[in-house]
Amino acid sequence: MLKQLVVIFSVLTILPLSLSAEVSKKGPPLAAEYQADKITDAVYVIHGPVADPGVENQGFMNNPAFVLTDAGVVVIDAGSSVQTGEMVIEKIRALTDQPVVATFSSHIHGDHWLGNQAIREAWPDAKLYAHPNLISGVEAGEGEAWIDVMLRLTEGAIRGTTVVAADIPINDGDSISIGGKTFAIHHTARAHTTSDIMVHVVEEDVLFLGDNAMNARLGRIDGGSFKGLKAALTKAIEINSKHYVPGHGHTGGKEVAENFLLLVSTIFEVVKKEYENDLTDYEIKPIVVKQLDQWKDWQGFDHGIGKFVSLAYIEVEEDAF
């Protein structure tokens, strides 16, 4: 998994000496202004940029969210840095004086949970929940690897960010009650990663998909599984929630999950068909692209679709043996 992190966004290079000398200093707060979009009376989502992390967005590119409960605030995916986490806190404090009492991290990729640092600094007693595979992955060093990646891609904008990962394991079928809200956990083994959870806030009828689905962003599924994504998204659709929050891109209805399911299903089925016709993944790519016209304008499509085809090819080939 650590090796896969290297290719998630770009090839890592040696940290420049000028940046290395500055890593102990905290980077500036996020320069752009973001708003907390009201999804229901109790649920808010800060829809981040869909571009890859870089200097312009200071590494912020996911969808941090928070839920207001009678016992305090629950954050879902606090973001990619301590600076992002502090921005989330600012949005929370504009709406309530209640403390943050818990966070849920949707999966191992640090752009979703490195903001936990700011939550824990502000509220040391906040409970941090995640799948056991996230917890073990961070213990194996993946959190530090993500900080290294983000420092390089943002030219040091996330300086001051440290690893503060979840330490309370949750798994499929768990149900956490907090202040009159029920957080139902769904996990379907290997999907986007092996650590994905989807969080259904039952009373608000909002389902947080994590990166099992994205909207207007192709993303990556290194270490994931097409068949696993299909299972996770089928489960998400069966939940029949009113609101679906993707890991990246705008919130919508059930169509958010349905559209991403159609995307990964189309890629996999075309690759499977052409594999049986003895074509290579290189030969299959243009055939796949012709079937994906409705997604061709998504962020990352041009430089990412080849990787999707290659991964589907590997999975089809594994099934053949």
N, C-alpha and C positions, 0 to 999 in steps of 0.2 A: 504493500500500500504506500509506503514512503516513496518508493520509486515512481509510483503512479502520480504522486503529488507534483513531481518535477514537471510532468507534461500536461498538467491540468490547464495552465495558462500559457507558460512559456518556458524555454530552456533557462535554467538558472545560471547566473554568472557570478564571479567573485564579487563580494560586496566592495564597492569603491572605498578607498581609504578615507575620503572626505566624509562619506556617509558613516563609515565605521566609527569615526571619531564623534559622531553626533547621536549614535543610537541610544545613549543614556539620557539624552534630553527628550522631553515630551514634545511630540509633534503638535501643530496647531489644531484648533477645533475645525470641524467641517466648515468650509467656506460657503458652500451653497445652502440655500434655505429649503428645507423639506417640510411637508405638512403631514399631520396624522389624519388620515382619511377615516371618517366614521362609517363603519360597516353596519353595526347595530348600535343600540343604545349603550352597550357595554364593551364593544370590540372596535379597536382602531388598528389600522395598518399604515405604516410609513412605507410607501412604495418607492424603493430606491431605483437608481439607474439600472438599465439592463446591460450596459457596456461592461467589458472586462475591467477588473480593478486596475487603476492607473493613477497618474499624477492628477488628472483633471477631477476625478471623483474621489480622490484620496482613499481609494480602496472600498468605498461604500457602494454596494451593488445588490443587496438582498432586500427582503421585505420584513424588517422587524415589526412586531405587533405586540399589542398588550390588551389585556382583558381586565375590566374593573369588576371587582367582587366585593362582597360585604366584609371580607377579611383583609383586603388589600389588593394590590395589582399583580397580575401574572403576566410575565413577558414571554413571548415565543420568538426565538431566534434574535438575540440581542445585537447581532451585527458583527462586522469584520474587524473591529478595533476598539480600543478604549475610547477613542474619539467618537465613534459611532454609538457606543453604549451611552456616552454622556449626552449625545443628541437625543437618544431615546428617553433618557431621564428628563431632559428639558421638556419634551412633549408631554410626558406623564405629569410632571409638576404643573403644567399649564392647565390641567384638567382636574387634578385631585391632590390632596395632601396625604393620601394614604401611602404607606410604604409598599415597595415591591416585596412580595412574600415568596415568590417562586419564579423560576424560569424553566422553560422546556427548550432543549436544543434538538433540532430536527435530524441532524446527522453530523458526521465527522468533519466535514469541510469547514475550515475555520472562518470563512467569510460569513458564516451563520452564527457563530457562538463566541468569538473572541471578545465581543462586547460585554460578556459576562463579568469581565474584570471591573467595569464601571459599576455594575449592579452590586457586586459583592463589596466594593469599596464604600458605596453609599449605604448599603443595608447588609451588614455582615451575617445576619441570620437568615437571609433569603435561601431557600432550598433550590438546588440546581439539579434538574432531572434530565436524563438522557438514556438511550439504549446502552446496555452493557458493552456492546462492541465499540461505541464511541469512547466510553470510559477507558477501556483497555487499550484502544488505539492511541489515545492521548498519553497514557502511561508509557507506551512504547516509543513516544517521541513525535507523534504526528502534529501535536500542537505547536511545538517549536519549529517544525518544518514549515508549517503554515505561516508563522510569523516571518521566517526567512523569506518565503515566497512574496508575501505582501510588502515587506520592506523594500525588496528589489523592484517590484512592479510599481510601487508608488514613490520610489526614490526617497524613502524614509518618512513618508507622511504619517505612518502609523506608529512612529517612535513612541516609546513608553508603554506599548501594549505588552502584556505578559500573559502567560497561560493560566487562566482560571476556568477550568473545565467543570462540567457537571460531575457530581460524585454520588448521586442517588439513582440507582438503576431502575428503569421501567421497561416493560415489555408488552407484547401483544396481549390484549384483553384486560390490561390494568385500567383502573378507573380511579382518578384522583379527585376528591371533592374539596373545593376551596371556596369558602364564602358564598355558598349557595350556587356555585357553578360546578359542573361535572366535566372533567377533562378525560375523555375516553381515548385510550391509546391503541393504535393499530400498527402492526409491523408484519411484513410479509417476506421475511428472509431477505435475500439479496435482490435489491431493486436498483435504485440509483447508486447506492452503496450497500454494505451489509449492516449498516447502523441506522437506517431510516425509520423514523416514526412519523405517523400522521396523527394529528391531535384534533379530536372532534369536541368542540365546546357545545355540549348537547343542548343546553337551554337557549343558547343563542343561534343554534343551527348553522354554525360556522365550522368548516373543515380546513385545517391547515395541512397542505399537501407536502411541505418541504420541497426538495428538488425532485420528487417523483413526478412532478409536472412543472413546466415553465410556460410562460406566456410571452410571446414575441422574442424569445431567446432560445437558441438551440442548446447551449450549454455543453456539458461533457458527461459521459457515463463510464469513464475509466474505472474499472473495478466493479462495475454494475452488471446488470443482466437485462436483456430485452424481454425474456420470458418473465423475469421477476418484476420488471416495470409493468408489464401487461397485467400480472396478477394484482399488483398494488393498485393500479388505476382502476381495474375492474372492481376491486373492493371499495375504492373511493366512490365510484359511481353508484354502487349498491347501497351505500350509506344514504344517498339521496338527500344530501344537505342542501340548504338554500344558498349558501355562500361558500365558494371554494377559493382559498388563498394559495397561489403557487409560490414556490421559493423565490422566483424572479418574475417580474411582470405584473400586470394588473389583476386584481381580484375580479371574479365574475361568478357565474352560476356553474351548473354541472358541465357546461360546455368546455370549461377550462380543462377538466380531466379528460373529457371525451376527445377533445382535439389533440391532446398530447398522446393519448392512447392510439388514436388513428395514425398519428405520425410514426410512432415507434413500430406499430403493427405493419404499416405499409413498408417501412424500411426492411423489417425482418422478413416479411413474406416475399418481397421482390428478391432479396439476397438469397433466400432459400431456393426459390424457383430457378434463378440463374446459376446457383452453385450446382444444382442438379443437371444443368446444361453444360457443366464443366468450364464455366467462365471463372476468371480470377476476380478478386475484389476490385482490382484496377479497371477491369473491363465492365464490372457491374455498376460502378459508381455513376456513369452517365445515364444508365438505364434507370437507376433509382431517382436521380435528380429530376428526370422527366416526369416522375410520378408525384413530385412534391411541390408543385407550382404554388400552392396556397401558403407554403411556409418559406419560400425563397427569399423573402424580405426580412426574415427574422435575424436579429443580432447573432453574428457568429456562424450563419449558415454556410457561407462560401468557404471559410477556412475550417469548418468543423464537420461538414457532412461526410468527407472522406474517412474521418476517424470513426463515425457512426457505422459506415458501411464495413470498414475493416473489423470492427468489434462484432457486428452481426455475422460476418463471415466466419470469424473464429468460433462463435457460439454455434452456428449451423454445422461447422466442421466437427466440433466436439460431439454434437448429437449424432453425427454420422458414424462415429466410432462407438 
